[in-house]
Amino acid sequence: MIAEQLIASNKTVTKSYKVDKGSENPKRSIAKSISWRLIGTLDTMLISWVVTGELTVAFSIGVVELFTKMILYFFHERIWNKIQWGK
């Protein structure tokens, strides 16, 4: 069921991208999202290391933060998709 929705959603995204040449290619958006998340996680690890002085603690915080931020961002986007303001 979820896989079917993802496939259908991907077809819609690809079709709308082809129609709107001014928007980004979805693959570029995915690459940007991944690179930004890695930068954010490295920043969190560095700050955690400076604050705690413990590299293992910093890595632990960074790993947890990596997943929690992705989950939070997903729900943040879903909520914003329901808001009509600015569309």
C-alpha atoms as an extended CHARMM CRD file, in Angstrom:
* protein
*
        87  EXT
         1         1  MET       CA              0.0000000000        0.0000000000        0.0000000000  PROA      1               0.0000000000
         2         2  ILE       CA              2.7040000000        2.4950000000        0.9700000000  PROA      2               0.0000000000
         3         3  ALA       CA              4.8850000000        1.4140000000       -1.9490000000  PROA      3               0.0000000000
         4         4  GLU       CA              1.9690000000        1.9480000000       -4.3480000000  PROA      4               0.0000000000
         5         5  GLN       CA              1.4290000000        5.4640000000       -2.9870000000  PROA      5               0.0000000000
         6         6  LEU       CA              5.1230000000        6.2750000000       -3.3380000000  PROA      6               0.0000000000
         7         7  ILE       CA              5.1720000000        5.0440000000       -6.9320000000  PROA      7               0.0000000000
         8         8  ALA       CA              2.0140000000        7.0140000000       -7.8000000000  PROA      8               0.0000000000
         9         9  SER       CA              3.4030000000       10.0850000000       -6.0380000000  PROA      9               0.0000000000
        10        10  ASN       CA              6.7020000000        9.7840000000       -7.9270000000  PROA      10              0.0000000000
        11        11  LYS       CA              4.8690000000        9.6690000000      -11.2700000000  PROA      11              0.0000000000
        12        12  THR       CA              2.9800000000       12.8430000000      -10.3610000000  PROA      12              0.0000000000
        13        13  VAL       CA              6.1670000000       14.6080000000       -9.2640000000  PROA      13              0.0000000000
        14        14  THR       CA              7.9900000000       13.5950000000      -12.4320000000  PROA      14              0.0000000000
        15        15  LYS       CA              5.0800000000       14.7130000000      -14.6230000000  PROA      15              0.0000000000
        16        16  SER       CA              4.7420000000       18.0960000000      -12.8520000000  PROA      16              0.0000000000
        17        17  TYR       CA              8.5090000000       18.6380000000      -13.0610000000  PROA      17              0.0000000000
        18        18  LYS       CA              8.4380000000       18.1080000000      -16.8130000000  PROA      18              0.0000000000
        19        19  VAL       CA              5.6100000000       20.6260000000      -17.1470000000  PROA      19              0.0000000000
        20        20  ASP       CA              7.2810000000       23.2360000000      -14.9080000000  PROA      20              0.0000000000
        21        21  LYS       CA             10.8250000000       23.6530000000      -16.2380000000  PROA      21              0.0000000000
        22        22  GLY       CA             11.5360000000       26.3180000000      -13.6090000000  PROA      22              0.0000000000
        23        23  SER       CA             11.4160000000       23.8420000000      -10.7320000000  PROA      23              0.0000000000
        24        24  GLU       CA             14.1970000000       21.5660000000       -9.5860000000  PROA      24              0.0000000000
        25        25  ASN       CA             14.6480000000       17.9980000000      -10.6590000000  PROA      25              0.0000000000
        26        26  PRO       CA             13.4560000000       15.7850000000       -7.7600000000  PROA      26              0.0000000000
        27        27  LYS       CA             16.8360000000       13.9820000000       -7.7140000000  PROA      27              0.0000000000
        28        28  ARG       CA             18.5720000000       17.3330000000       -7.1360000000  PROA      28              0.0000000000
        29        29  SER       CA             16.1910000000       18.0640000000       -4.2460000000  PROA      29              0.0000000000
        30        30  ILE       CA             16.9520000000       14.6810000000       -2.6830000000  PROA      30              0.0000000000
        31        31  ALA       CA             20.7120000000       15.2480000000       -3.0250000000  PROA      31              0.0000000000
        32        32  LYS       CA             20.3940000000       18.6960000000       -1.4600000000  PROA      32              0.0000000000
        33        33  SER       CA             18.2990000000       17.3090000000        1.4050000000  PROA      33              0.0000000000
        34        34  ILE       CA             20.8460000000       14.5880000000        2.1640000000  PROA      34              0.0000000000
        35        35  SER       CA             23.8230000000       16.9550000000        1.9870000000  PROA      35              0.0000000000
        36        36  TRP       CA             22.0630000000       19.5030000000        4.2230000000  PROA      36              0.0000000000
        37        37  ARG       CA             21.1540000000       16.8160000000        6.7720000000  PROA      37              0.0000000000
        38        38  LEU       CA             24.8020000000       15.6380000000        6.8590000000  PROA      38              0.0000000000
        39        39  ILE       CA             26.0180000000       19.2090000000        7.4290000000  PROA      39              0.0000000000
        40        40  GLY       CA             23.4490000000       19.6720000000       10.2010000000  PROA      40              0.0000000000
        41        41  THR       CA             24.4430000000       16.4150000000       11.8800000000  PROA      41              0.0000000000
        42        42  LEU       CA             28.1510000000       17.2520000000       11.7240000000  PROA      42              0.0000000000
        43        43  ASP       CA             27.3600000000       20.6380000000       13.2770000000  PROA      43              0.0000000000
        44        44  THR       CA             25.4220000000       18.9600000000       16.0890000000  PROA      44              0.0000000000
        45        45  MET       CA             28.2770000000       16.5200000000       16.6980000000  PROA      45              0.0000000000
        46        46  LEU       CA             30.8300000000       19.3420000000       16.8250000000  PROA      46              0.0000000000
        47        47  ILE       CA             28.7330000000       21.4070000000       19.2370000000  PROA      47              0.0000000000
        48        48  SER       CA             28.0840000000       18.3280000000       21.3880000000  PROA      48              0.0000000000
        49        49  TRP       CA             31.8100000000       17.5640000000       21.4730000000  PROA      49              0.0000000000
        50        50  VAL       CA             32.6800000000       21.1280000000       22.4850000000  PROA      50              0.0000000000
        51        51  VAL       CA             29.9970000000       21.1870000000       25.2080000000  PROA      51              0.0000000000
        52        52  THR       CA             30.5930000000       17.6920000000       26.6400000000  PROA      52              0.0000000000
        53        53  GLY       CA             34.2600000000       17.1560000000       25.8070000000  PROA      53              0.0000000000
        54        54  GLU       CA             33.3680000000       13.5540000000       24.9520000000  PROA      54              0.0000000000
        55        55  LEU       CA             33.6450000000       12.3780000000       21.3550000000  PROA      55              0.0000000000
        56        56  THR       CA             31.5660000000        9.2290000000       21.9380000000  PROA      56              0.0000000000
        57        57  VAL       CA             28.7470000000       11.2680000000       23.4740000000  PROA      57              0.0000000000
        58        58  ALA       CA             28.9300000000       13.7040000000       20.5520000000  PROA      58              0.0000000000
        59        59  PHE       CA             28.6190000000       10.8700000000       18.0160000000  PROA      59              0.0000000000
        60        60  SER       CA             25.7180000000        9.3480000000       19.9700000000  PROA      60              0.0000000000
        61        61  ILE       CA             23.8680000000       12.6610000000       20.0100000000  PROA      61              0.0000000000
        62        62  GLY       CA             24.5940000000       13.1500000000       16.3010000000  PROA      62              0.0000000000
        63        63  VAL       CA             23.2320000000        9.7430000000       15.3170000000  PROA      63              0.0000000000
        64        64  VAL       CA             20.0420000000       10.1890000000       17.3320000000  PROA      64              0.0000000000
        65        65  GLU       CA             19.6250000000       13.7230000000       15.9860000000  PROA      65              0.0000000000
        66        66  LEU       CA             20.0500000000       12.5300000000       12.4010000000  PROA      66              0.0000000000
        67        67  PHE       CA             16.9750000000       10.3150000000       12.6110000000  PROA      67              0.0000000000
        68        68  THR       CA             14.8080000000       12.5170000000       14.8290000000  PROA      68              0.0000000000
        69        69  LYS       CA             15.3340000000       15.5500000000       12.5600000000  PROA      69              0.0000000000
        70        70  MET       CA             14.3890000000       13.5740000000        9.4510000000  PROA      70              0.0000000000
        71        71  ILE       CA             11.2040000000       12.3370000000       11.1280000000  PROA      71              0.0000000000
        72        72  LEU       CA             10.3240000000       15.8200000000       12.4000000000  PROA      72              0.0000000000
        73        73  TYR       CA             10.9850000000       17.3320000000        8.9750000000  PROA      73              0.0000000000
        74        74  PHE       CA              8.7140000000       14.7810000000        7.2970000000  PROA      74              0.0000000000
        75        75  PHE       CA              5.7820000000       15.7010000000        9.5590000000  PROA      75              0.0000000000
        76        76  HSD       CA              6.6130000000       19.4110000000        9.2710000000  PROA      76              0.0000000000
        77        77  GLU       CA              6.3450000000       19.1420000000        5.4710000000  PROA      77              0.0000000000
        78        78  ARG       CA              3.0930000000       17.1660000000        5.6270000000  PROA      78              0.0000000000
        79        79  ILE       CA              1.5070000000       19.8150000000        7.8640000000  PROA      79              0.0000000000
        80        80  TRP       CA              2.6990000000       22.6390000000        5.5880000000  PROA      80              0.0000000000
        81        81  ASN       CA              1.2560000000       20.8150000000        2.5680000000  PROA      81              0.0000000000
        82        82  LYS       CA             -2.1860000000       21.1500000000        4.1850000000  PROA      82              0.0000000000
        83        83  ILE       CA             -1.8260000000       24.9070000000        4.7250000000  PROA      83              0.0000000000
        84        84  GLN       CA             -3.1500000000       26.8720000000        1.7650000000  PROA      84              0.0000000000
        85        85  TRP       CA             -1.4460000000       30.1620000000        2.6750000000  PROA      85              0.0000000000
        86        86  GLY       CA              1.0060000000       31.2540000000       -0.0140000000  PROA      86              0.0000000000
        87        87  LYS       CA              0.0090000000       28.6460000000       -2.5960000000  PROA      87              0.0000000000
